[in-house]
Amino acid sequence: MIIDDQHYDVIIVGTGAGGGTLVHKLASTGKKILVLERGKFLNKESSELEDVEVFKKELYHAPEQWYDINGEPFYPQTSYSVGGNTKVYSGALLRFRERDFEQVQHQDGISPAWPLKYSEFEPYYTQAEQLYRAHGRVGDDPTEPPRSAGYPFPAVEHEANIQDICGLLAKQGLHPSYLPIGLGQQGRTDAEDTGVTPAVEQYSNVTLKTAAKVVRLLTNPTGTAVKAVQAEIAGQAYLFLADVIVLSCGAINSAALLLRSANEKHPTGLANRSDQVGRNLMKQLMTVIAQRSPQANSGLFQRSVYFNDFYWGDADFPYPMGHVQNAGGILQDVIFSEAPPLLSILAKAMPGFGLRQLATRTLGWWLQTEDLPNPENRVRFNNEKIYLDYTPNNLEAHDRLLYHWQEALKEVDRAAGQSIFAQNIHPHGGTPIQVVAHQCGTCRFGEDPATSVLDLNCRTHDIDNLYVVDSSFFPSNAAVSPALTVIANALRVGDHLIGRLG
Ligand SMILES: Cc1cc2nc3c(=O)[nH]c(=O)nc-3n(C[C@H](O)[C@H](O)[C@H](O)COP(=O)(O)OP(=O)(O)OC[C@H]3O[C@@H](n4cnc5c(N)ncnc54)[C@H](O)[C@@H]3O)c2cc1C
């Protein structure tokens, strides 16, 4: 074991939406910061050909296996790289709706209230949209929450096909709304080029170690503080020391790391007096509908539109159903990678040309429904393996959203005088287990140490110098995408940490 001879003010583990944003926030304090990231730098694939390659090689999946509730192995859809999942995400940067922070009755149960409300997150949402260069437009979506500022950049225009379909959907009384997207010079903004790389280049007090996988946190003998972070770098074990430790490994890996760091004083896992670490795993119900495109499209374009008409329900079903957004070009969004095995095999067997042809004749729609926290849906760590016990809930709400959207698209077809509608790609029952893109909830924040893992500053109730700043903290999910809320929260906790570090 090599003990690093430096002592840091802060160690941040993981560089995704949470960790990468926090690095940005803390860099200018002059505090000595060590950033440990298990992945390496990942170049964005820019050309169409490369996108086909990315798809075929499943580069969006981690090179490790996790296990489902039956012990069956799978490759999780998660990216280990500098920037984390923002390196592969679609850049849709939506605020949670005001009511997402309140207790809401769903058809299948209650979505609990957050201990902090939308108004406390609002200033940080504004900062997050500026930092990640959100392009959007206010005023089209009736569920849009109040804002202290407009979007910093104008909305992305729709691809011609999408524009036509939006017109037909609007005639049905629906509200096409410009999807807020984070865009920089090089394409989608992410936590690496927004947070990590500028911090490392501009501030000598920030040190980044890549390919550094943290495997355990070690406490003092009384278990009241984390004293050291153990990491594996090039097959060698290292110990790093700091005053404050922040986990930002993503909701599943942060929980797994706390669980695997169990010791005499924390026999069921670090900071797990509440027995809530790893529980309440949520990941949204997601379905992709593929629609054959009336005209050829470019196959490569930004997502640009969303619909929240069914977000809070309708007259027949007074419960939330969810959110719909268009997939970008099929090649770009790589949606077939999570298709059922047969379709996936067929698509992968096609030569690159065939796949591109398919992509330019297809439009995709993502349907997302909130799943509800259930303590039995959980991350477990056993025999050095990560298990996800996850049974989807709130399925009827998702089915109803699916039904409404299919009906809406059929109506578009009728209005356009053609038959272009295709079936949904994911089978009934929703998202495969390996789709963990919108994972959250495994270390929820709250005021009561008996029922939550983190306090309102995302510090663990049990260990004074240990924080978790990623999607773990969500006490309930939403149906819109999570990254902007993770980013806004990292900026919020960053303010607290700046105060603490002095
Ligand atoms: C294909 C895809 C598309 C998506 N599209 C969108 C979208 O359009 N809009 C949206 O809002 N959200 C989207 N998401 C979700 C979004 O990317 C996540 O919500 C967000 O990145 C979560 O941030 P995080 O900080 O919790 O974790 P992550 O971004 O996952 O970052 C975790 C980091 O920790 C590192 N790490 C993990 N374990 C260790 C360890 N033991 N030691 C050291 N480092 C470790 C990882 O390598 C990674 O860098 C998408 C996700 C995927 C996969």
The ligand as a MOL file (V3000), in Angstrom:
LIG
                    3D

  0  0  0     0  0            999 V3000
M  V30 BEGIN CTAB
M  V30 COUNTS 53 58 0 0 0
M  V30 BEGIN ATOM
M  V30 1 C -27.0280 7.5290 -22.5350 0
M  V30 2 C -27.4470 8.5460 -21.4770 0
M  V30 3 C -28.1710 9.6600 -21.8510 0
M  V30 4 C -28.5740 10.5870 -20.8760 0
M  V30 5 N -29.2220 11.7230 -21.2740 0
M  V30 6 C -29.5690 12.6460 -20.3400 0
M  V30 7 C -30.1630 13.8810 -20.7230 0
M  V30 8 O -30.3240 14.1800 -21.9000 0
M  V30 9 N -30.5430 14.7390 -19.7410 0
M  V30 10 C -30.3430 14.4610 -18.4140 0
M  V30 11 O -30.7410 15.2660 -17.5630 0
M  V30 12 N -29.7420 13.3240 -18.0380 0
M  V30 13 C -29.3380 12.4230 -18.9550 0
M  V30 14 N -28.6980 11.2970 -18.5630 0
M  V30 15 C -28.4500 11.1050 -17.1260 0
M  V30 16 C -27.2780 11.9490 -16.6330 0
M  V30 17 O -26.1490 11.6740 -17.4010 0
M  V30 18 C -27.0580 11.6290 -15.1530 0
M  V30 19 O -28.2370 11.9660 -14.4450 0
M  V30 20 C -25.9050 12.3860 -14.5290 0
M  V30 21 O -24.7210 12.2530 -15.2520 0
M  V30 22 C -25.7080 11.8790 -13.1100 0
M  V30 23 O -24.6400 12.5600 -12.5130 0
M  V30 24 P -23.8670 11.9130 -11.2880 0
M  V30 25 O -22.8720 12.9060 -10.8170 0
M  V30 26 O -24.8590 11.3920 -10.3220 0
M  V30 27 O -23.1250 10.6150 -11.8530 0
M  V30 28 P -22.2590 10.3260 -13.1570 0
M  V30 29 O -22.4010 11.3950 -14.1600 0
M  V30 30 O -22.5730 8.9310 -13.5260 0
M  V30 31 O -20.7580 10.3900 -12.6360 0
M  V30 32 C -20.2080 9.4230 -11.7720 0
M  V30 33 C -18.6980 9.4530 -11.9290 0
M  V30 34 O -18.0830 8.6940 -10.8900 0
M  V30 35 C -17.0670 7.8710 -11.4430 0
M  V30 36 N -16.9030 6.7360 -10.5230 0
M  V30 37 C -17.8190 5.7740 -10.2500 0
M  V30 38 N -17.3350 4.9390 -9.3250 0
M  V30 39 C -16.0880 5.3820 -9.0000 0
M  V30 40 C -15.0920 4.9130 -8.1020 0
M  V30 41 N -15.2830 3.8250 -7.3340 0
M  V30 42 N -13.9010 5.5750 -8.0340 0
M  V30 43 C -13.6910 6.6920 -8.7990 0
M  V30 44 N -14.6190 7.1760 -9.6790 0
M  V30 45 C -15.8050 6.5210 -9.7620 0
M  V30 46 C -17.5910 7.5110 -12.8140 0
M  V30 47 O -16.5640 7.0830 -13.6810 0
M  V30 48 C -18.2170 8.8470 -13.2400 0
M  V30 49 O -17.2460 9.7020 -13.7960 0
M  V30 50 C -28.2630 10.3690 -19.5050 0
M  V30 51 C -27.5100 9.2530 -19.1420 0
M  V30 52 C -27.0960 8.3440 -20.1090 0
M  V30 53 C -26.2700 7.1490 -19.6710 0
M  V30 END ATOM
M  V30 BEGIN BOND
M  V30 1 1 1 2
M  V30 2 1 2 3
M  V30 3 2 2 52
M  V30 4 2 3 4
M  V30 5 1 4 5
M  V30 6 1 4 50
M  V30 7 2 5 6
M  V30 8 1 6 7
M  V30 9 1 6 13
M  V30 10 2 7 8
M  V30 11 1 7 9
M  V30 12 1 9 10
M  V30 13 2 10 11
M  V30 14 1 10 12
M  V30 15 2 12 13
M  V30 16 1 13 14
M  V30 17 1 14 15
M  V30 18 1 14 50
M  V30 19 1 15 16
M  V30 20 1 16 17
M  V30 21 1 16 18
M  V30 22 1 18 19
M  V30 23 1 18 20
M  V30 24 1 20 21
M  V30 25 1 20 22
M  V30 26 1 22 23
M  V30 27 1 23 24
M  V30 28 2 24 25
M  V30 29 1 24 26
M  V30 30 1 24 27
M  V30 31 1 27 28
M  V30 32 2 28 29
M  V30 33 1 28 30
M  V30 34 1 28 31
M  V30 35 1 31 32
M  V30 36 1 32 33
M  V30 37 1 33 34
M  V30 38 1 33 48
M  V30 39 1 34 35
M  V30 40 1 35 36
M  V30 41 1 35 46
M  V30 42 1 36 37
M  V30 43 1 36 45
M  V30 44 2 37 38
M  V30 45 1 38 39
M  V30 46 1 39 40
M  V30 47 2 39 45
M  V30 48 1 40 41
M  V30 49 2 40 42
M  V30 50 1 42 43
M  V30 51 2 43 44
M  V30 52 1 44 45
M  V30 53 1 46 47
M  V30 54 1 46 48
M  V30 55 1 48 49
M  V30 56 2 50 51
M  V30 57 1 51 52
M  V30 58 1 52 53
M  V30 END BOND
M  V30 END CTAB
M  END
